[in-house]
Amino acid sequence: MLHELLLALYGYSGNVFVRNAKGELEVVAELPFIHPTEVTLFNRLCQLGTHYRRFEEFIRKYGHRPATSSVAGLRDLHGVYLRAFCSGLDEILEPYRETLVAVEHDILADPHLPATHIQSSLQEFHLMFPALAGVLDQLISYKAHGCYILEIVHKSAEFGVPSVKCALQRILKTCHHVLYNQLTAWMLHGQLLDHYGEFFIHQLKVARQIKPSESDEDDLGLAGVTGRQLKQIMQSPESQFSSSFEQFGLKAEMLPSYITTRVASKILFVGESVHMFTSENRKPTLIQTGTILRNKEDTFAKRLQELSHMKEFSLMVFENTLDEIRTCVAERLWQLVVEESNVIGQLKTIKDFYLLGRGELFLAFIDQAHRLLDSLPTATTQHDVNTAFQQAARSVLIDDEGLLEAVKLTVETRTPDGKQPGKKSRSSQSDVSQPSETGWNVLGLAYTVEWPLHILLTHSCLEKYCLLDTTRCSVSS
């Protein structure tokens, strides 16, 4: 019977220990050779076998799932953090297996070993297994994904029993290995390694998407740069540089509570800066000396690896390491934006064109374009207006061709009913003609911001300046 009890502790049923309607192991009722006082003891031991069986099934189902792109479309639990959780869970179950092996040796040495000996050998697991089962219940009920798994495990680790707290912290440490790998790729190389949407940083906007070929994806061994990336860097023409850049943001639902928003913002800033420095949209004429981290990637990677091996997560040590990386990035970024990219000159351009700092230019433009903009705009109005704008610029001695290419006027063509072409009005009275808008009402100013000044002159910022500029021009006209 003791050998069958050992099988029950592994989660297997038999003739004496069977599963009830809930799937839990228990002793068969009214067996003549088992004293009623032993039934309670055996049923308590069977609870360990029930939990262990559930843990093994969870690990077998989610811990060895192949990491394919099709998994992300499943509604079931998936992801790298879940696999790390299963790996940590399997690790802390190893002492339980070793204890069962030791108990089996004791039973073979003494066939008359009392059941209380087995009970005392497994005493610590009576507190640990229910706590682990509660974590699994939360993962399944909340369909926990990505960094949210860290939040659940961290809160569950705030337990007063040392053995339970230690076990959950070991699982959290295993999950942190994935986090630190993502942080290393993001902050040191500007790469967002997040195939399943698990990281608390995500991409907001993609400028261009080019379908890669299999041969272009081969790693060249150059600090993580692939053949596709190098090919795009070398072959990107000047005409492809625009104000559309990749932008990233924080996902609040994925941010663990023990990593504050202030710290997450630092991580976002560092990663965006490194990504911007290695972006294919960067200015080709800009001379680059080393990397933005001044070739300290290996040093910082070693520091992050040391953090991943700490038994407990320390926010103070973690933030201190981030501050070192952030300081290095900020110094290089200041040199890049202020000194090498002439940010003062760019701000002067914004003042001259958006804030009408060159008033004589716009007076000359109004004199040449008022006939074009007083009427309803046509398909050629925008071209004619830009020609008039360039003539007005040359008349006031603005001969910088690069500047005139970066600054363009836009005219939105609309139908007489005030709608854009190709769009039908939902109103039932769409056939009734409405007052037409003149060119002044749809006139806009567009400015092509080159890398890396897009971090200062954002699209939303230029839209506000454009609204102010067109309002002043309309009043002046």
Backbone torsions as a table, in degrees:
resi	resn	phi	psi	omega
1	MET	NA	-34.0	179.5
2	LEU	-65.3	-34.6	176.7
3	HIS	-67.7	-35.5	175.6
4	GLU	-69.4	-30.4	174.7
5	LEU	-65.8	-38.4	176.4
6	LEU	-62.9	-40.8	176.3
7	LEU	-63.5	-38.3	177.7
8	ALA	-64.5	-35.1	177.5
9	LEU	-67.9	-23.7	173.0
10	TYR	-84.5	-5.3	178.0
11	GLY	98.5	12.5	-178.2
12	TYR	-105.0	138.2	179.1
13	SER	-89.1	167.5	-179.2
14	GLY	-157.2	-147.3	-179.4
15	ASN	-82.8	-31.8	-178.7
16	VAL	-94.1	-38.7	-178.6
17	PHE	-111.5	117.0	-175.9
18	VAL	-124.7	169.7	178.7
19	ARG	-95.8	139.0	177.7
20	ASN	-89.2	-169.0	-177.1
21	ALA	-64.2	-27.4	179.5
22	LYS	-85.9	-1.4	-178.7
23	GLY	84.7	11.4	-179.3
24	GLU	-95.7	146.3	178.4
25	LEU	-78.6	142.0	177.3
26	GLU	-157.7	166.4	-179.2
27	VAL	-79.8	140.8	175.9
28	VAL	-61.9	133.5	-174.7
29	ALA	-68.4	145.2	170.6
30	GLU	59.3	44.6	171.5
31	LEU	-81.4	131.9	-173.3
32	PRO	-69.8	-24.8	-175.6
33	PHE	-94.0	5.4	176.9
34	ILE	-116.6	123.3	179.6
35	HIS	-70.2	143.8	-179.9
36	PRO	-54.9	-30.7	179.3
37	THR	-71.6	-23.9	178.4
38	GLU	-81.1	-21.0	-179.0
39	VAL	-60.7	-44.4	-179.9
40	THR	-62.1	-40.6	179.8
41	LEU	-65.2	-44.6	-179.2
42	PHE	-66.7	-39.8	179.1
43	ASN	-64.0	-35.0	178.0
44	ARG	-67.9	-38.3	175.7
45	LEU	-68.5	-34.2	179.0
46	CYS	-64.1	-27.3	176.8
47	GLN	-61.8	-35.7	176.6
48	LEU	-64.0	-42.7	177.9
49	GLY	-63.3	-38.1	177.8
50	THR	-63.5	-45.7	178.5
51	HIS	-63.6	-44.3	-177.4
52	TYR	-61.7	-42.0	178.5
53	ARG	-61.7	-39.4	179.5
54	ARG	-67.4	-41.2	178.2
55	PHE	-61.6	-43.3	-179.2
56	GLU	-64.1	-40.5	178.5
57	GLU	-66.2	-38.8	178.3
58	PHE	-63.9	-44.3	179.6
59	ILE	-65.4	-41.5	-179.0
60	ARG	-66.6	-32.2	-177.1
61	LYS	-80.8	-42.9	-172.9
62	TYR	-110.1	-18.6	-174.4
63	GLY	-82.8	-18.8	-176.8
64	HIS	-122.3	23.6	179.0
65	ARG	-73.5	133.6	-178.9
66	PRO	-64.6	140.6	-177.6
67	ALA	-85.6	78.1	177.5
68	THR	-108.2	159.5	-177.4
69	SER	-67.6	-23.3	-179.1
70	SER	-72.0	-18.7	-178.9
71	VAL	-65.8	-31.9	-176.3
72	ALA	-63.8	-22.6	-179.2
73	GLY	-85.1	-5.4	-179.0
74	LEU	-76.8	149.9	175.6
75	ARG	-84.1	-15.9	-179.4
76	ASP	-74.4	169.3	178.5
77	LEU	-62.9	140.0	179.9
78	HIS	-161.6	172.3	175.1
79	GLY	120.2	165.5	-177.7
80	VAL	-71.9	-36.6	179.8
81	TYR	-65.8	-35.8	178.3
82	LEU	-66.9	-39.1	177.5
83	ARG	-66.4	-37.2	176.7
84	ALA	-66.1	-38.4	176.6
85	PHE	-60.9	-45.0	179.3
86	CYS	-63.4	-36.7	177.7
87	SER	-64.6	-42.7	177.3
88	GLY	-66.8	-38.2	178.1
89	LEU	-63.9	-42.3	178.4
90	ASP	-64.5	-32.8	179.6
91	GLU	-67.5	-42.0	-178.2
92	ILE	-79.9	-9.8	173.8
93	LEU	-82.9	-12.3	-178.1
94	GLU	-62.2	-42.1	176.4
95	PRO	-59.6	-32.8	177.2
96	TYR	-65.0	-42.9	178.9
97	ARG	-65.2	-41.1	179.3
98	GLU	-64.5	-35.5	178.2
99	THR	-66.8	-39.6	178.6
100	LEU	-65.4	-36.9	176.6
101	VAL	-64.3	-42.1	178.2
102	ALA	-65.1	-39.0	178.2
103	VAL	-64.7	-38.4	178.6
104	GLU	-63.2	-39.7	176.4
105	HIS	-62.8	-38.8	178.2
106	ASP	-65.3	-38.9	-180.0
107	ILE	-67.1	-40.1	178.2
108	LEU	-66.1	-32.5	178.8
109	ALA	-76.8	-30.1	-178.0
110	ASP	-138.4	95.0	-178.1
111	PRO	-61.8	-19.5	-178.5
112	HIS	-100.2	25.7	-179.3
113	LEU	-63.9	129.6	-179.0
114	PRO	-71.8	155.2	179.9
115	ALA	-67.1	-24.0	179.0
116	THR	-65.0	-26.6	176.6
117	HIS	-65.7	-42.6	177.6
118	ILE	-64.8	-40.3	179.3
119	GLN	-61.0	-43.9	-179.3
120	SER	-69.6	-32.3	179.3
121	SER	-68.8	-28.9	-177.1
122	LEU	-106.8	18.7	-173.6
123	GLN	-61.0	-41.6	-175.7
124	GLU	-64.8	-25.9	-177.0
125	PHE	-79.7	-13.3	177.3
126	HIS	-68.9	-22.1	175.3
127	LEU	-96.0	-34.0	-175.7
128	MET	-73.2	-45.3	-173.4
129	PHE	-64.9	-42.9	176.1
130	PRO	-61.6	-35.0	177.5
131	ALA	-66.4	-41.9	177.6
132	LEU	-65.9	-38.0	177.6
133	ALA	-63.5	-35.9	176.8
134	GLY	-65.2	-36.0	176.8
135	VAL	-65.8	-42.5	178.1
136	LEU	-62.8	-38.6	177.7
137	ASP	-60.7	-40.6	179.1
138	GLN	-67.9	-41.5	179.1
139	LEU	-60.1	-41.7	-177.0
140	ILE	-76.3	-44.2	-176.2
141	SER	-68.5	-38.9	179.8
142	TYR	-88.5	-4.2	-174.9
143	LYS	50.6	52.0	-174.4
144	ALA	-60.0	140.0	-175.6
145	HIS	-141.5	137.8	173.1
146	GLY	63.3	-136.8	-176.3
147	CYS	-66.3	-14.0	175.9
148	TYR	-66.0	-25.8	174.3
149	ILE	-63.0	-37.8	176.5
150	LEU	-60.6	-39.7	-179.3
151	GLU	-63.9	-43.5	-178.7
152	ILE	-65.8	-46.2	-178.5
153	VAL	-66.6	-39.4	-179.2
154	HIS	-64.1	-43.9	178.6
155	LYS	-66.9	-37.2	179.2
156	SER	-70.2	-25.2	-179.3
157	ALA	-74.1	-11.8	176.9
158	GLU	-79.3	65.9	-173.3
159	PHE	-119.1	143.3	-175.6
160	GLY	-76.3	-22.7	-178.9
161	VAL	-80.0	122.2	-175.3
162	PRO	-57.6	-41.9	-177.0
163	SER	-64.5	-40.4	178.8
164	VAL	-68.3	-44.1	179.5
165	LYS	-62.0	-41.8	179.6
166	CYS	-64.4	-41.1	-179.3
167	ALA	-64.6	-44.9	-179.5
168	LEU	-68.9	-33.2	176.9
169	GLN	-68.7	-31.7	175.4
170	ARG	-67.0	-38.9	175.9
171	ILE	-65.2	-42.5	-180.0
172	LEU	-63.1	-38.0	178.3
173	LYS	-63.4	-40.6	178.0
174	THR	-64.1	-41.5	177.9
175	CYS	-67.2	-31.3	179.5
176	HIS	-66.6	-23.9	176.7
177	HIS	-59.6	-39.9	177.2
178	VAL	-65.7	-43.4	179.8
179	LEU	-60.1	-46.4	-178.5
180	TYR	-68.8	-30.8	173.9
181	ASN	-64.5	-41.6	177.0
182	GLN	-67.0	-40.1	178.7
183	LEU	-64.3	-39.6	179.1
184	THR	-63.5	-46.5	179.5
185	ALA	-64.6	-37.8	-175.9
186	TRP	-76.3	-49.7	-172.8
187	MET	-82.6	-25.8	-177.0
188	LEU	-101.6	-24.2	-177.9
189	HIS	-125.9	-4.5	178.6
190	GLY	70.2	21.2	-178.5
191	GLN	-107.4	130.3	179.2
192	LEU	-95.3	93.7	-179.6
193	LEU	-87.4	84.8	-175.1
194	ASP	-147.0	78.5	-176.2
195	HIS	-74.3	-21.1	-175.0
196	TYR	-114.7	13.4	178.7
197	GLY	64.8	45.2	-175.0
198	GLU	-104.5	-20.3	-175.6
199	PHE	-79.8	156.4	179.4
200	PHE	-84.8	8.2	171.9
201	ILE	-121.5	134.0	-178.6
202	HIS	-138.6	161.8	-178.8
203	GLN	-85.5	131.6	-178.3
204	LEU	-92.4	-37.0	-174.0
205	LYS	-147.3	139.8	177.8
206	VAL	-117.6	126.4	-177.0
207	ALA	-71.4	-52.1	-178.0
208	ARG	-142.1	140.5	178.2
209	GLN	-120.0	116.9	-180.0
210	ILE	-114.5	125.8	-178.3
211	LYS	-70.4	118.8	-177.0
212	PRO	-80.5	151.8	172.7
213	SER	-94.6	163.8	-176.1
214	GLU	-65.5	-37.4	-178.4
215	SER	-69.8	-27.6	-178.5
216	ASP	-78.5	-13.2	-175.7
217	GLU	-87.8	-2.1	-178.2
218	ASP	-64.1	135.7	179.6
219	ASP	-73.5	130.3	-179.9
220	LEU	-89.4	-5.2	-178.0
221	GLY	77.5	15.0	-179.2
222	LEU	-104.3	78.7	176.6
223	ALA	53.4	39.2	175.9
224	GLY	85.5	5.5	-179.5
225	VAL	-81.4	131.0	179.1
226	THR	-92.8	167.2	178.5
227	GLY	-62.3	-36.8	179.2
228	ARG	-62.9	-43.9	-179.3
229	GLN	-64.3	-43.0	-179.4
230	LEU	-66.3	-36.8	179.1
231	LYS	-65.2	-41.4	178.7
232	GLN	-67.1	-35.6	179.5
233	ILE	-65.2	-42.1	-175.6
234	MET	-77.3	-26.8	-173.5
235	GLN	-107.0	-0.6	-178.8
236	SER	-70.5	118.3	-180.0
237	PRO	-76.9	167.7	-178.2
238	GLU	-62.8	-31.2	-175.9
239	SER	-68.8	-14.2	-177.1
240	GLN	-84.5	-11.4	-179.3
241	PHE	-77.4	126.0	-177.6
242	SER	-146.3	-176.1	-178.8
243	SER	-84.1	5.3	179.8
244	SER	-96.1	109.8	-177.6
245	PHE	-126.4	161.2	176.8
246	GLU	-69.4	133.8	179.9
247	GLN	-125.7	148.7	-175.7
248	PHE	-130.8	157.6	-179.6
249	GLY	-149.8	176.9	-179.4
250	LEU	-94.7	142.4	172.2
251	LYS	-103.8	103.9	-174.3
252	ALA	-61.7	-33.4	-177.7
253	GLU	-70.1	-17.7	179.6
254	MET	-100.4	-5.6	-175.9
255	LEU	-83.6	117.8	177.5
256	PRO	-63.2	148.8	-176.4
257	SER	-67.4	-25.9	-178.8
258	TYR	-82.0	-4.3	169.5
259	ILE	-108.8	107.8	-173.2
260	THR	-69.4	162.7	178.2
261	THR	-63.4	-33.8	178.1
262	ARG	-61.6	-44.5	179.4
263	VAL	-68.2	-40.5	179.3
264	ALA	-63.8	-35.0	177.8
265	SER	-65.8	-35.9	176.0
266	LYS	-64.5	-43.0	178.1
267	ILE	-61.2	-42.1	179.0
268	LEU	-63.0	-44.4	-179.0
269	PHE	-62.4	-46.4	-178.6
270	VAL	-63.5	-47.3	-178.5
271	GLY	-64.1	-41.4	178.2
272	GLU	-62.8	-40.5	-179.6
273	SER	-65.4	-45.4	179.1
274	VAL	-65.4	-41.5	178.4
275	HIS	-63.8	-40.4	179.2
276	MET	-63.1	-38.4	-177.9
277	PHE	-68.5	-30.7	179.7
278	THR	-99.9	6.9	-175.6
279	SER	-69.8	148.7	177.4
280	GLU	-73.8	-10.2	178.1
281	ASN	-88.4	6.2	-176.0
282	ARG	-69.6	161.8	-177.1
283	LYS	-71.6	122.2	-175.7
284	PRO	-70.3	-23.0	-177.9
285	THR	-83.8	-5.8	-177.5
286	LEU	-80.2	126.0	-179.7
287	ILE	-78.5	126.1	-179.1
288	GLN	-111.7	130.7	177.8
289	THR	-116.6	99.7	-178.6
290	GLY	75.3	-170.8	179.1
291	THR	-92.6	170.6	-179.5
292	ILE	-67.0	-23.7	177.1
293	LEU	-91.4	10.5	177.1
294	ARG	56.0	41.2	176.9
295	ASN	60.1	32.7	177.5
296	LYS	-104.9	17.6	-177.5
297	GLU	-58.4	-42.9	-178.5
298	ASP	-64.6	-38.6	179.6
299	THR	-65.1	-46.6	-179.5
300	PHE	-70.0	-33.7	177.4
301	ALA	-64.5	-37.6	177.6
302	LYS	-66.4	-38.5	178.3
303	ARG	-64.5	-42.4	178.9
304	LEU	-67.2	-34.7	177.8
305	GLN	-66.9	-37.3	176.5
306	GLU	-64.2	-36.8	177.1
307	LEU	-64.5	-35.6	-178.3
308	SER	-68.3	-19.4	-179.3
309	HIS	-94.2	-0.7	177.6
310	MET	-69.5	141.7	-178.5
311	LYS	-65.8	-39.5	179.8
312	GLU	-124.8	145.1	178.8
313	PHE	-74.1	128.1	178.4
314	SER	-116.3	113.7	-178.4
315	LEU	-64.8	-35.9	-178.3
316	MET	-65.1	-48.2	178.6
317	VAL	-65.3	-39.9	179.1
318	PHE	-61.4	-46.3	-178.3
319	GLU	-69.5	-34.3	177.3
320	ASN	-62.0	-41.0	177.6
321	THR	-65.6	-40.7	177.9
322	LEU	-63.2	-38.9	-179.4
323	ASP	-64.0	-36.3	177.2
324	GLU	-63.5	-44.9	179.0
325	ILE	-66.7	-41.4	-178.5
326	ARG	-64.5	-40.3	179.2
327	THR	-62.5	-43.1	178.9
328	CYS	-62.4	-42.4	-179.7
329	VAL	-68.9	-42.1	-176.9
330	ALA	-64.5	-38.0	178.7
331	GLU	-63.5	-45.3	178.8
332	ARG	-67.7	-36.1	-179.6
333	LEU	-67.7	-38.1	176.4
334	TRP	-61.4	-46.1	178.9
335	GLN	-62.4	-38.8	-177.0
336	LEU	-70.1	-45.1	-174.2
337	VAL	-80.8	-48.7	-172.1
338	VAL	-79.9	-45.0	-173.1
339	GLU	-90.6	-49.7	-173.7
340	GLU	-82.5	-30.5	-176.5
341	SER	-99.2	1.5	175.4
342	ASN	54.3	60.0	-178.5
343	VAL	-65.0	-29.1	178.0
344	ILE	-63.8	-42.9	177.7
345	GLY	-64.3	-36.2	178.3
346	GLN	-67.7	-39.1	176.9
347	LEU	-66.1	-34.0	176.4
348	LYS	-65.6	-36.8	176.4
349	THR	-64.1	-41.4	177.1
350	ILE	-61.1	-41.5	179.2
351	LYS	-64.9	-43.8	-176.4
352	ASP	-66.4	-38.8	-172.6
353	PHE	-99.2	-42.5	-176.7
354	TYR	-85.1	-33.7	-179.4
355	LEU	-102.8	13.5	177.0
356	LEU	57.9	39.0	176.3
357	GLY	-64.2	-32.5	173.0
358	ARG	-96.9	76.2	-176.4
359	GLY	-61.7	-32.9	-179.4
360	GLU	-65.8	-28.5	177.8
361	LEU	-65.3	-45.3	-176.8
362	PHE	-75.2	-28.0	173.6
363	LEU	-65.9	-42.4	177.2
364	ALA	-65.8	-37.0	179.4
365	PHE	-66.5	-41.9	-179.7
366	ILE	-63.2	-38.0	179.4
367	ASP	-64.6	-34.8	-176.7
368	GLN	-88.1	-26.5	-171.9
369	ALA	-111.1	1.9	-173.8
370	HIS	-66.5	-30.7	178.3
371	ARG	-70.4	-33.8	178.8
372	LEU	-70.9	-36.2	-173.3
373	LEU	-94.8	-8.9	177.5
374	ASP	-77.2	-17.6	-178.7
375	SER	-106.9	178.5	179.4
376	LEU	-68.2	128.6	-177.7
377	PRO	-67.3	146.6	177.5
378	THR	-115.4	-172.5	-177.5
379	ALA	-68.6	-23.9	-178.3
380	THR	-100.0	0.8	-176.1
381	THR	-62.9	-41.7	-177.1
382	GLN	-63.1	-42.1	178.4
383	HIS	-63.8	-43.4	-179.5
384	ASP	-66.2	-37.3	-179.8
385	VAL	-67.5	-40.9	178.4
386	ASN	-67.1	-35.5	175.3
387	THR	-63.8	-42.3	177.7
388	ALA	-65.6	-35.9	179.6
389	PHE	-66.5	-40.4	178.3
390	GLN	-68.8	-37.4	176.2
391	GLN	-64.8	-39.6	178.3
392	ALA	-65.8	-36.7	178.8
393	ALA	-64.8	-42.2	-179.8
394	ARG	-69.5	-30.5	179.5
395	SER	-68.8	-21.9	177.1
396	VAL	-106.8	22.1	173.0
397	LEU	66.9	36.9	170.0
398	ILE	-101.1	103.9	-174.2
399	ASP	-116.8	17.8	177.7
400	ASP	-80.5	101.6	-176.7
401	GLU	-64.6	-36.3	178.1
402	GLY	-63.1	-38.3	178.7
403	LEU	-67.9	-41.8	-179.7
404	LEU	-68.9	-27.5	175.9
405	GLU	-73.6	-30.7	-178.3
406	ALA	-79.0	-27.1	-177.9
407	VAL	-103.7	121.1	-179.2
408	LYS	-131.6	146.4	172.9
409	LEU	-95.0	142.3	179.5
410	THR	-119.3	142.6	177.3
411	VAL	-130.2	117.0	-178.9
412	GLU	-84.1	118.8	-179.6
413	THR	-81.1	128.3	-179.8
414	ARG	-130.1	157.4	177.7
415	THR	-79.9	165.6	-179.4
416	PRO	-57.6	-23.7	-179.9
417	ASP	-86.0	7.1	175.9
418	GLY	87.8	4.9	-178.6
419	LYS	-101.1	157.6	176.7
420	GLN	-74.1	150.3	179.6
421	PRO	-59.8	141.0	179.0
422	GLY	88.5	-6.4	-179.5
423	LYS	-112.8	129.6	-179.5
424	LYS	-95.8	141.6	178.9
425	SER	-75.0	140.7	178.2
426	ARG	-84.0	-9.0	-177.9
427	SER	-73.1	144.8	179.0
428	SER	-71.8	-16.2	-179.7
429	GLN	-105.4	40.0	-176.6
430	SER	-70.2	-19.7	-178.2
431	ASP	-79.4	-8.4	-179.3
432	VAL	-82.2	126.0	-178.1
433	SER	-69.1	142.0	-179.5
434	GLN	-116.7	159.9	179.9
435	PRO	-59.8	129.7	-179.2
436	SER	-77.8	154.4	179.6
437	GLU	-99.3	139.4	178.0
438	THR	-79.9	172.7	-179.3
439	GLY	-64.5	-27.6	179.7
440	TRP	-64.1	-31.6	-177.2
441	ASN	-75.7	-19.2	-178.1
442	VAL	-117.6	16.4	179.8
443	LEU	-81.0	135.8	178.8
444	GLY	-139.3	167.9	-180.0
445	LEU	-125.6	127.1	-179.9
446	ALA	-117.6	138.0	-178.4
447	TYR	-130.6	124.6	179.9
448	THR	-82.5	113.1	-178.6
449	VAL	-92.8	125.2	-179.4
450	GLU	-90.2	157.8	176.5
451	TRP	-63.7	137.6	5.0
452	PRO	-104.7	18.6	-174.2
453	LEU	-75.2	-3.7	178.1
454	HIS	-66.5	-17.2	178.1
455	ILE	-75.2	-20.6	176.2
456	LEU	-99.0	-50.8	-178.6
457	LEU	-93.0	79.1	-177.5
458	THR	-76.7	167.9	-178.6
459	HIS	-63.0	-43.4	-179.9
460	SER	-65.6	-34.7	178.3
461	CYS	-65.7	-44.3	179.6
462	LEU	-67.4	-30.8	177.5
463	GLU	-64.2	-39.1	178.0
464	LYS	-66.7	-42.3	176.9
465	TYR	-63.4	-38.2	-179.7
466	CYS	-63.9	-40.9	178.1
467	LEU	-62.1	-41.2	179.1
468	LEU	-67.3	-39.6	-178.1
469	ASP	-67.1	-47.9	-177.8
470	THR	-67.0	-31.1	176.2
471	THR	-64.8	-42.8	179.4
472	ARG	-66.7	-40.3	178.8
473	CYS	-63.5	-39.5	179.4
474	SER	-64.7	-40.1	178.3
475	VAL	-66.4	-41.0	-179.0
476	SER	-66.2	-33.7	-178.5
477	SER	-74.2	NA	NA
